[in-house]
């Protein structure tokens, strides 16, 4: 960790400082090399499972879930964890974030039985979680979701398409948002927990990325889930999605800061070793000015 001074700021407690230091050491030793050079989906998925297994085994995924009724997330711990992981390895940050995002709705709105069944194995790194909200024609406009969940006896039957779903094809469970018709637009949405092996759930495409992580399009064709898979009450899907995103949006900024710290570290190292016109780049005034701007931006963030 290049700069530890921010850990002394008054809104961090001793437990936050201990977490940042422990995770920094753990990530550098146990996670940084995982996933490098993964050239196919199988290798990438295997790296993600191993990262999650290691994070869970060391206890770092405990903060991704809230097991007590009416409990609250410690967003400071989540942000510090993402900043640290992003600086060491983007894939590790992704894996950590999705364990939280994919179980956040269960932590915040799940029944006691749902929390007891789904949260502990996610915290232990034994199960992979996913959050299935976006659709081909509905990303930021959540109220425009078209996937339908129709009541059929004691079940719901889902039909529709989700895309850009992180951990798609890898997840052991998905929190899926679908239209149940209690009202127009955002008022008619509900959330469901759908196990990855459920009949009628198909991974129809894996989506390649410049910085690889599992991303896919999901298709639901008469996908039947029991009524007890419903999260919260019918029609609460929009509230569940927004409440979850409100927690984890802050951590996106923290991850961006981690990437920026790594970029600054790499730039400094390169400028010290690269020589031009008989001296290192770091000795040129223009280079120093650029590095100073970078350092200022990082400190400000």
N, C-alpha and C positions, 0 to 999 in steps of 0.2 A: 504494500500500500504506500504509494509515493508520498501522499500527504495525509497525515493522521490528525492534524490540528482541529479539523471540524468535529471530531469526536468529543472534544472538550466543550462544545457549545452547550448552553444550559438546558436545552430541551431534550438532550440525550441523557439517559440514565446509565448507571454502571453496567446494567445488563445489556444495553445497546452497544457500549464500547466492547464488552467481552464478546458479544456475538460477532461484531465486525472483525475483530482480531482473530477469533477462532475460525470463522468462515474464510477469511483471507488466506490463512495458512492451509486450510483444508482444500480450498479450490486450487491453489497453486500446486499442491502435491497430488491430489486425487482426481481432479476433474479437467484440468486445462488441456490435456492431450487427447481426451476422448472425442471422437467424431471427426478428427482431422483426417482428411483424405477419404471420407466416406463417399463412394462413387455411385451407390445404388440405394434404393429404398430399404432393402433388407439391412445393409450396413448402417444406414442412418437410424433406422428404427432400433437396431440393437444397441447403438451408442446411447440413444435417448433412454432406453430401459435401464442401461447400466448406470447412467448419470442419476436417474431417479432412485435407483436402488441404493447407490452410495449416499446420496443426500438424505434419504429416509433412514438408512441404517445409522447415520451419524446424528440423527435427530433434528436436522435443519429444516425438514418439511413440517414440523409441528406447528410452526407459525402460519402455515398455509390454510389451516382449518380452525374453526371455532367449535369445540365440542360441547360447550355448556349452553343451555337454553338462554336466549337473550344476551349471549356473549358478544364481544366486539373484537374486531381485528386490531392488532397492533401495527398500524401502518408505518410507524417509524422503523420497526424491525423488518417489515417487508421491503421498504425502500432501501435500507442499508444492505439487505441481502442482495437485492437486484443490482445495486450499484457495484457491489463487490464481485458478484458472479459475472456481470457484463464485462468488467475490466479483465477478467481472466479468460472467459470463453462465452461467446454469444450463445452457443447451444445449451450450455449449463443454465444461463439466465432464462432462456426459453423454457426449458424443462421445469424449472422452479416456478416460473410465472403461471404456467398452465396447470400445475397441480393446485394452485390457489384459485385461478379463474374458473377451472372446471369443477371445483367443489364449493366455491363461494356461495352459489345459490342454495346448496344443501346446508352449509353452515348457517346461513342467515334465515332460511325459510323452511328447512327440512323438518319433518317430524322426528320424534325421538328415535323411532325405528330406522328411519332413513339415515340419520346421522350415525347411529350405532353401526349400521351395515356398511356404509360407504366411506366414512371419514377415516377410521383407524388404518385400513390398508393403504389408503392414499398417503397418510402421514408416515407409514413405515416404508414407503417406496415400493409396495407390492402391486399397486394398481395405478394405471395411467388415466388421467381425467381430461375431459374436453368440454368446450363451451360452444354450442352450435346455434348461432344466432343469424349470421349473414346469409343472404340468398342472392341469386344472380341479379335480381331487380330491387333488392332491399338490403342496403348496408347500413349507412347512417340513419336512414329513415326506417326505424324499427316498426313503426305503425303500418308500413306497407308489406309486412311479411305475408306470404301467400301459402306457406305450408299449413295444412289443415289437420286437426286432430278431432275426429268425430266420435262421439260416444256410441258404443256398441255393447249393450248389456253391462257387464262388469269391467269392460275394457275400454280403451281408446284406440282408434285406428288412425295412424299417421300416414299422410301422403304429401309429397313435395320434395323440394331440393334445397340443400344447404351447400354453400361453397365458401372457399377460403377458410376452412375449418382447421385450425391448428390441432395437431395430434390426430387428424383424420386418418383412419386406417390403422392407427396404433392404439387408440384409447380403449380402455376396458369399460368405460361408461361415458355417455354424452349427456349434458344438460341441453335439451332441445326445446326451442320456443316455437309454438305453433298456434294457429288461429282456432279458437274454440267457440267464437261467436257470441260472447256475452254482450258485446257492444261493437260500435264501429271503430276502425283504426286500432290505435294502441289499447283501447279498452276491451278488445275481444281476444287477447292473447293469454296463453297459459304456458307453464313450464313443466317439462317431464324429464325424468331420469330414464334414459334408454341404454341398456347394456349393449356393449359392442357386438355381441354375438346374436342379438335379437333377429329373428327371421323377418325379412322385409327391409332390413337396413343394409344397403349396398354401398361400397366405396366405388364410385364410378370413374374417378380420375384422381391421380396424384398430381399436384401442381408443383413444377420445379421453381426454385428460387436461387438468386445469386448467393445468398448466405443460407445454405440448406437447413431446413427443418421440416418435419412432417406437416404437410398441408394438403388438403384433399377436398373433393366434392362428394357429398353424401346424397344418396337418393333413398327416399322412403316410399315403398310400394306396399300398401296394405300392411304396414308395420304395426302389429298389435302389441300394446303394452297394457298391463293391468292398471286399474284405476288408482291403486295405491302408489303408482309411479308418478302421480301428479304432485308437483311441489306447490305448497301453499294451497290457495283456493282457486277455482276456475276464474279466469279473468285477471289474475294478478301477475301475469307474465311480464308485462312492461315494467311494473314496479320491481319485480325480482331482478330483471336484467339491469335496470338502471342502478339499483342499490348495489349490485355486485360490481358494476363498472365504476361506480363512484369510489369504491375502495381501491381498485387496482389501477385506475388512471394515474394516480399520483406516482405509482411505482414505475410507470412508463418513463416519466421524467428522470427518475433515479437511474434506470437502466441506461438512458441516453447519456447521463453524466458519467456512468462507468465506461461507456464506449469512448467518450471524449477524453477521459483520463488516460485510457490505453493509447489513444491516438497521440496524445501529447508525449507520453513515455516513448513511443516508437519514434516520433519525430526527433526528440532529444537524442536518442541513441544514434539515429542515422546521422544527425548533424555533427555529432562528435567523431564518428568514424569515417565519414565521407570527406575526402580532401579534394579541393579545387584550387588551381593556381597556387599550389604549394602550401595550403593551410586548410584546416577543417572548416566545413561550412559554418560551424558554430561561431567562428571568429569574424564572420562578415556582419556588418551592421544591419543590413536589410534582413538577413536571416534572424538575427537577434530580435529585431522588431516584430517579425512574424511570430516567433516563439513567445514573445512577451504578450502579444495579443491573444494567443491561444491560452496561455496560463491565466490571463485575466478573465477570459470567458469561462474557463473551468472554475476558478474561484467564485465568480459571480453565480454560476449555476449551483 
